[in-house]
Amino acid sequence: MNIKLAVEQLNISGIAASEEDVLRWIDEGKIKAEIPQRRNAAYNINPKDLTEFIIQHHTERLNEQLEKSKQENRKLSDELELTKTRIHIEQSKVRTLKKMLNAQIEAAGTNSFHYEEMLGLNADSNGQALKKEFKKLLKALHPDRGGDERLFRVFNEHYENLK
């Protein structure tokens, strides 16, 4: 098989190659080729050697893709662990907020809360600021956004009482 036929076979097998590429691969020893005894004769490439080169080329490309996929998988695993940690922290915050709310309910003994203090606002905050903070809290606690449904209901009830 001559170089021109080798180029055609490489292109058919999905390897974009030119005659210069094939000559370079022959010089590098990637493709085995013989030079016939006659002068001015082109290289002679054994079809079996060309097939081995094609298989090797595809194997290297697939190994590169596999390594890239492994790196992406490691990166996604790290991101998943970070997300799990963040979720755990947020769940701890919710539990602490529940405990604080229950403690304030028990301390007050009635439904007259100091909403400003509970939401971290000044005691002289107006109703608009209080409603705005409640809406932010309810948005963060909403079950559709991954919040706690029971805690959402409790704060929603307090928000309705505030209206």
Secondary structure as the mmCIF struct_conf table of DSSP 4:
data_model
#
loop_
_struct_conf.conf_type_id
_struct_conf.id
_struct_conf.beg_label_comp_id
_struct_conf.beg_label_asym_id
_struct_conf.beg_label_seq_id
_struct_conf.end_label_comp_id
_struct_conf.end_label_asym_id
_struct_conf.end_label_seq_id
HELX_RH_AL_P HELX_RH_AL_P1 ILE A 3 ILE A 12
TURN_TY1_P TURN_TY1_P1 SER A 13 GLY A 14
HELX_RH_AL_P HELX_RH_AL_P2 GLU A 19 GLU A 28
TURN_TY1_P TURN_TY1_P2 GLY A 29 GLY A 29
BEND BEND1 LYS A 30 ILE A 31
STRN STRN1 ALA A 33 GLU A 34
BEND BEND2 GLN A 37 ARG A 38
TURN_TY1_P TURN_TY1_P3 ARG A 39 ASN A 40
HELX_LH_PP_P HELX_LH_PP_P1 ALA A 41 TYR A 43
STRN STRN2 ASN A 44 ILE A 45
HELX_RH_AL_P HELX_RH_AL_P3 PRO A 47 ALA A 108
BEND BEND3 THR A 110 ASN A 111
HELX_RH_AL_P HELX_RH_AL_P4 TYR A 115 LEU A 119
TURN_TY1_P TURN_TY1_P4 GLY A 120 GLY A 120
TURN_TY1_P TURN_TY1_P5 ALA A 123 ASP A 124
HELX_RH_AL_P HELX_RH_AL_P5 GLY A 127 LEU A 141
HELX_RH_3T_P HELX_RH_3T_P1 PRO A 143 ARG A 145
TURN_TY1_P TURN_TY1_P6 GLY A 146 GLY A 146
HELX_RH_AL_P HELX_RH_AL_P6 GLU A 149 LEU A 162
#
